[in-house]
Amino acid sequence: MVVQPVMEKIPVGVTMELHPYVVCIEGSAYPVGLVAEGSRFDLADCICHERLNPDTTTFQEMMGVQIATWMVADGMTADEFSASPGEGAGAEMMQFFSTVMGSMAEPAQEWLDKCELEQ
């Protein structure tokens, strides 16, 4: 899911590389389109108004955004997310990186608080 799009005017004949800020949502197929409504849209809209730069943002900050996205997708609180791999969008990653990922629940909760989203 693109949470920070990039827009540039590209002159004819010029090649340019753009780097939108994206997060993994759930499933293996990613349709192109808008997120219609709900918490996922609210989170993406909130993050879209922040200045995130993948080149300078810390790993913990980036993972906070990612974990917040999974928490919203799965309807989980920070405690629920860090307690168990469970099922859903973040489950496979949680099983592999359970200790590291569990420690990222707090930065994720900070994003949810900042975006005024309750889980």
C-alpha positions in Angstrom: 0.0 0.0 0.0 1.4 3.4 -0.9 1.4 5.6 2.1 3.4 8.5 0.6 3.1 8.9 -3.1 5.7 10.7 -5.1 4.8 13.2 -7.8 7.2 14.7 -10.2 7.0 16.5 -13.5 9.2 14.5 -15.9 10.3 16.3 -19.1 9.9 14.4 -22.3 12.8 12.1 -23.0 14.1 12.2 -19.4 14.3 9.0 -17.3 13.7 9.4 -13.6 13.5 7.0 -10.7 10.7 7.6 -8.1 10.5 6.0 -4.7 7.1 6.1 -3.1 6.9 5.0 0.5 5.1 1.7 0.6 4.1 -0.9 3.2 3.2 -4.5 2.9 -0.5 -5.2 3.5 -1.8 -8.7 3.4 -2.1 -11.5 0.9 0.0 -12.1 -2.2 -2.0 -10.2 -4.8 -2.0 -6.4 -4.7 -4.7 -4.8 -6.8 -4.0 -1.2 -8.0 -6.6 1.2 -6.7 -7.7 3.3 -3.8 -8.4 2.0 -0.3 -12.1 2.8 -0.1 -12.7 3.3 3.6 -12.0 2.2 7.1 -9.0 2.1 9.4 -6.5 1.2 6.6 -7.5 4.3 4.7 -7.4 6.4 7.9 -3.9 5.2 8.7 -2.6 5.7 5.1 -4.1 9.1 5.0 -2.5 10.1 8.3 0.9 8.7 7.3 0.6 10.5 3.9 0.7 13.8 5.8 4.0 13.0 7.5 7.5 13.4 6.0 9.0 10.0 5.8 12.1 9.4 3.8 13.2 5.8 3.3 16.8 6.9 2.9 16.9 8.7 6.3 14.1 7.1 8.4 15.4 4.7 11.0 14.7 1.0 10.8 12.6 1.2 13.9 10.5 4.1 12.5 10.0 2.2 9.2 9.0 -1.0 11.0 6.7 1.0 13.3 4.7 2.1 10.1 4.8 -1.5 8.8 3.6 -3.0 12.1 0.9 -0.4 12.5 -0.4 -1.3 9.1 -0.5 -5.0 10.0 -2.1 -4.2 13.4 -4.9 -2.3 11.6 -5.3 -5.0 8.9 -5.6 -7.7 11.6 -7.6 -5.6 14.1 -4.9 -6.2 16.8 -3.7 -4.1 19.7 0.1 -3.7 20.4 -0.2 -6.2 23.2 -1.9 -8.8 21.1 0.5 -8.3 18.2 3.6 -8.7 20.4 2.2 -11.6 22.4 1.7 -14.1 19.6 2.4 -14.6 16.0 -1.3 -15.4 15.5 -2.7 -15.3 12.0 -3.2 -12.6 9.4 -1.0 -10.1 7.5 1.9 -10.2 9.9 1.8 -13.8 11.0 4.5 -15.3 8.8 6.9 -12.4 9.5 6.1 -12.6 13.2 6.9 -16.3 13.3 10.3 -15.7 11.7 11.3 -12.5 13.6 9.1 -12.9 16.7 11.5 -11.2 19.2 12.5 -8.3 16.9 8.9 -7.8 15.6 7.5 -7.9 19.1 9.8 -5.1 20.1 8.4 -3.0 17.2 4.8 -3.0 18.6 5.5 0.1 20.7 6.6 2.3 17.7 3.6 0.9 15.8 1.3 1.9 18.6 2.8 5.4 18.6 1.7 5.7 14.9 -1.8 4.5 15.7 -1.9 7.0 18.6 -0.6 9.8 16.3 -3.2 8.9 13.7 -5.9 8.6 16.4 -6.7 5.0 15.5 -7.9 2.7 18.2 -7.4 -1.0 18.0 
